[in-house]
């Protein structure tokens, strides 16, 4: 993604059509970034990356908790786990 910077006036003039806008633009006011504009596709990619990162972190946390359970001898057979799941549904 290529990022550029432009003034508010340039943004109003240049971003009015999809032909002019390719995404990744910082809009500035008095030389200070006030707004970042991106395309819907760029935003969706960003959200997908965030979702994947959260899933990865969740799996890591589950793995660490599982290791602690095994270390503390809190474990059960697959049959026992299935029985408990069935009992919880009742």
Residue pairs with C-beta under 8 A, 6 or more apart in sequence:
1 23
1 24
1 38
1 42
2 22
2 24
3 24
3 25
3 26
4 24
4 25
4 26
5 25
5 26
5 27
5 28
5 33
6 14
6 25
6 26
6 27
6 28
7 27
7 28
7 29
8 27
8 28
8 29
8 34
11 25
11 27
11 35
11 37
14 20
14 21
15 21
15 25
15 37
21 37
21 39
22 39
23 37
23 38
23 39
23 41
23 42
24 36
24 37
24 38
24 42
25 36
25 37
25 38
26 33
26 35
26 36
27 33
27 34
27 35
27 36
27 37
28 34
38 46
69 75
76 84
